[in-house]
Amino acid sequence: MGITIITQAFPYFCAVKEPIKLVILISGKGSNARNLVNYFKKNQHVRVCGMISSKQNQELASYCTENQLFYTECSPWDEARILPILNKIGCEVVVLAGFLKKISPAFIDAFTHRIINIHPSLLPKYGGAGMYGRRVHEAVFANKESNTGITVHLVNEHYDEGEIIVQHDCAVHPEDTPATIEAKVQQLEHQFFPKAVEQYCLSLKR
């Protein structure tokens, strides 16, 4: 009996792409970052390869070691140091998860349409310099908004003004406080942020 060679098999194998590599930038405790890592652990198309913190964070450093992720801290923040690191590890998409430093035009040019941020409000409301964390929820509460939510968007040279990828909202009730509003928004972040990142990454042309 002869051997049949399937000539199409090898070209098809070569067409399989490596997962898109993400690096997460953080300035806080890293709850959204951990959620992203857990979401993408078994994902064949997108992979978190590391985190960079603008502050000391020993707990997150240990977490990254346990999960075999690249981790470094950069305080004070210095993009001239960070960009070569991102290039060296082959980062393709940068995700800001509670990252509070201003992204420079040079950084944006290095990752055009490949920097994703999450903001804890329905932009353009309650965005801009100084609007982050509990401050956003206190403003929502003070203005008696009937709803709030999250915005996942691309980063440009202005705070919170990049192209919106997706928004998700939740109701604000009269009995809510800034703390309960924050908890609702965090639930939205953990539920929808990883999926939004995944869908955007899969839309990229490589």
C-alpha positions in Angstrom: 0.0 0.0 0.0 1.4 3.4 -1.0 1.6 6.5 1.3 -0.7 9.5 0.5 0.9 12.9 1.2 -1.5 15.6 2.0 0.2 18.7 0.6 -2.3 21.2 2.1 -1.5 20.3 5.7 1.9 22.1 6.1 0.8 25.4 4.7 -2.3 25.3 7.0 -0.1 24.6 10.0 2.2 27.6 9.1 -0.8 29.9 9.0 -1.6 29.3 12.7 -0.7 32.5 14.6 0.9 32.9 18.0 -1.3 34.5 20.7 -1.4 38.3 20.9 0.9 39.4 23.8 -0.5 41.8 26.3 1.3 43.8 29.0 -0.8 45.4 31.7 0.2 48.7 33.3 -1.1 49.5 36.8 -0.9 52.1 39.5 -3.1 50.5 42.2 -3.7 47.2 43.8 -4.3 45.3 40.5 -7.7 43.7 40.9 -8.5 44.3 37.2 -5.1 43.1 36.2 -5.5 39.8 38.1 -8.9 39.4 36.6 -7.4 39.8 33.1 -4.7 37.2 33.9 -7.3 34.7 35.1 -9.5 35.3 32.0 -6.7 34.7 29.5 -4.9 31.8 31.2 -6.3 29.2 28.8 -7.0 31.5 25.9 -5.4 30.4 22.6 -5.6 33.8 21.0 -4.6 36.3 23.6 -2.0 36.0 26.4 -0.9 38.2 29.3 2.8 38.1 29.4 3.5 40.6 32.1 2.7 43.6 34.3 4.4 46.9 35.0 3.6 49.0 38.0 4.2 52.7 38.5 4.4 52.0 42.3 5.9 49.5 44.6 3.5 46.5 44.9 5.1 43.5 46.6 1.9 41.6 46.6 1.5 41.9 42.9 5.1 41.1 42.3 4.6 37.8 44.2 1.4 37.1 42.2 3.3 37.5 38.9 6.1 35.2 40.1 3.5 32.6 41.1 1.9 32.9 37.7 5.2 33.0 35.7 4.6 36.5 34.4 7.1 39.2 33.7 6.9 42.0 36.3 8.8 45.2 36.9 8.2 48.5 38.8 9.1 51.9 37.6 8.9 54.7 40.2 9.2 57.5 39.3 7.5 56.6 36.0 10.0 56.7 33.1 8.7 55.8 29.6 12.2 55.9 28.2 13.0 52.9 30.4 9.7 51.1 29.7 9.4 51.2 25.9 12.5 49.2 25.3 11.3 46.6 27.8 8.0 46.3 26.0 9.7 45.9 22.6 12.1 43.3 24.0 9.4 41.0 25.3 7.3 41.4 22.1 4.4 43.3 23.6 1.7 43.9 21.0 -1.1 45.5 23.1 -0.8 47.6 26.2 -3.7 47.5 28.7 -4.2 50.2 31.3 -5.9 48.8 34.4 -6.0 51.5 37.0 -3.0 53.2 35.6 -2.8 56.9 36.5 0.2 58.2 34.6 -0.2 60.3 31.5 0.7 58.5 28.3 3.0 60.5 26.1 2.6 61.0 22.3 5.8 59.0 21.8 4.3 56.0 23.7 1.1 56.3 21.7 3.0 56.4 18.4 4.8 53.2 19.5 1.5 51.4 20.0 -0.9 53.1 17.7 -4.5 51.9 18.3 -3.0 49.3 20.6 -3.4 50.9 24.1 -6.6 50.1 25.8 -7.9 51.8 29.0 -10.9 51.2 31.3 -12.6 54.2 33.0 -15.2 53.9 35.8 -17.8 56.1 34.3 -19.9 56.5 31.1 -17.5 58.8 29.2 -17.5 61.7 28.3 -19.1 62.2 31.7 -16.7 62.3 34.7 -13.5 61.9 32.7 -10.3 63.9 32.4 -7.4 64.8 34.6 -7.9 64.0 38.3 -11.0 61.9 37.7 -10.2 58.4 38.9 -11.2 55.8 41.5 -13.5 57.0 44.3 -13.5 60.6 43.0 -15.6 59.5 40.0 -18.2 57.8 42.1 -18.4 60.7 44.6 -19.1 63.0 41.6 -21.8 60.6 40.3 -23.3 60.5 43.7 -23.2 64.3 44.2 -24.9 65.0 40.9 -27.6 62.5 41.6 -27.1 60.5 38.4 -29.6 57.8 37.6 -27.0 55.6 36.1 -23.3 55.1 35.7 -21.0 52.5 34.3 -17.7 51.7 32.6 -16.1 52.7 29.4 -13.4 50.7 27.6 -11.6 52.9 25.1 -8.4 53.4 23.2 -5.9 55.9 24.5 -4.9 59.1 22.7 -3.0 62.2 23.8 -5.9 63.5 26.0 -7.2 62.0 29.2 -10.2 59.7 28.6 -10.9 61.1 25.1 -9.8 58.1 22.9 -12.2 56.1 20.7 -14.8 54.2 22.7 -14.7 50.4 22.3 -17.7 49.6 24.5 -19.7 50.9 27.4 -21.8 49.1 30.1 -24.1 50.8 32.5 -25.8 50.1 35.9 -28.5 51.9 37.8 -27.8 54.3 40.6 -30.6 54.2 43.3 -31.4 56.9 45.8 -30.1 54.8 48.7 -26.7 54.3 47.0 -23.5 55.8 48.4 -20.2 56.4 46.7 -19.0 53.1 48.1 -22.0 51.1 46.8 -21.7 52.8 43.4 -18.0 51.8 43.3 -18.9 48.2 44.1 -21.4 48.1 41.2 -18.9 49.6 38.8 -16.2 47.1 39.9 -18.6 44.3 39.1 -19.1 45.6 35.6 -15.3 45.9 35.2 -14.6 42.4 36.2 -17.5 41.0 34.1 -17.0 43.0 30.9 -13.4 44.3 30.7 -11.6 41.1 29.8 -14.1 40.3 27.0 -13.8 43.8 25.5 -10.0 43.4 25.5 -10.3 40.0 23.9 -12.7 41.1 21.1 -10.6 44.2 20.3 -7.4 42.1 20.1 -9.0 39.6 17.8 -10.1 42.5 15.5 -6.5 43.6 15.0 -4.7 43.0 11.7 -1.3 41.5 12.4 
